[in-house]
Structure formats: structure tokens, C-alpha cells
Amino acid sequence: MEHPVPRPDTINALRWGADAAFAMLAGMQLDLFTALQSGSRTPTQLADTLGVGAGRLRLLLYALVAAGLLTEQDGRFANTPEAQHFLVQGTPTSLAGVYGGQGP
């Protein structure tokens, strides 16, 4: 009797959860969500503002889109309503300092 080959569903779900959490943490540490508070921007514009390389930042931006914290349209990235409300530094509703961002 053959045994079915197991699928790595649990492992993949845990990995994706960790990837999304690390992407959020990196975005908070860069203060990326605050840089997007006034509207959408290109990776190059964001890289210039944040003082980082555009190539690596682009990877993070797409990870944050996949995580549901950013949107992308025509190569421009913006905060989702949730990120705008909770991850922008200096706002009364900011949780960024609580979860590893730069804090107020």
C-alpha cells in the first residue's frame, strides 16, 4: 500500500506569515508608510526619500503589496487604508512604535 506524499501546506503558511511580518517590520524601520502618507510614489521617488537603493526597495514594496499593506497601480505604490491609519509615524493611531518602528 502506497502512502500519499504529504504536502507542505503548514510549512508554506508559516513561511509566508514570517515573510509578511519581516516585510512589515522592514517597512516600519525604514518609515516607508510615513513616506507614503501623502499619496502614491514610484520606487525611485521612495528610494530617494528613504536613502536606500531602488532595486532592493522594489522587492520590499511588492512583498508589502502581497501582504496587503500597500497597493500598486501603474508602478506607483500607496498605503492601504489600514497601513495609512496604523503605520504612519506621528499620528494618534500609529502602532509603529509598538511593533518595532522608529516610534514617536
N, C-alpha and C positions, 0 to 999 in steps of 0.2 A: 504494500500500500504506500503510495506516494504522499508525502506531506506537502501541503501548499507552501510556496515560498512566501514568507512574511513580507509585508510592505512597511517601509519606514515612515508611516504616517505620523506617529507620535514624535519621532526624532525630527522630521521635517517641520512640524508645527512648532516645536521648541526652538529649533534653529531660526525659523522665521521670526518668532517672537523676540529672540535675542537680537537679531539683525535690526528689527524695527526699533527696539529700545536703544541700541547703541547709536542708531541714526538720529533718534530724537535727542539723546544726550549730546552728541556732537553738534547738532544744530543749536542746542541751547548754549553750549560752551562757546560757540562762535558768535552767539547773539544774532543768529540768522533770522529768527522770527521777528525780532525788532527791526532789522534792516528791511523787512518786507511789510512793515506795518502801514505804510502809506500807499501801497499798491504793488503791482507786479513788476518784476525786473528780470533782465536776462542774466545768465550765469556770469558773463563778463562784468556787468554792472555790479553784481553782488560781490564778485571776487575783488574788484577794485575797492569797494566799500569795506570789506572784511579783511583785506590784506592777505588773501590766500590765492593759490593757483586755481584758475578757472576749470582746468581739466578734472582735478580731484573734486572740486566743489560740485561739478556737474553730476558726478556719481552719487554724492550725498543728496543732491536735490531730487534725483529720481528715486532714491531709496525713501525719501520723505514723502514723495508722491505715492509710492506703493504702500507706505504706512498710513496714508490718509491724513497727513498733516500739512501737505502742500498740494496745490493744483498746478497744472501746466497747460498752457494754451499758446500755440504758435511760438514755442521756445521761451516763453516768459513764465516765471514762477510766482505764485502768490500763496499767502496763508489761507488755510481753510478757516471757516468761522471759529472752529474750536481752537485752533492754534492762535488765531488773532485774539481771542478772548483770554486764553490762559497762558500763552508762552511769550507774549510781548513784555519785555522788561519795563518796569516803572509804572505799570497800570495797576489799579486797585485789585484786579482779579488775577494778576500774574502768579503762576505757580512755579515759575522758572527757578527761583532761588531755592524752593523746597526740593525740587527734583534734580538739582545739580547744575543749574545755570549759573550765571555770574552773580545773581542776586541783586536786590535793590541797592 
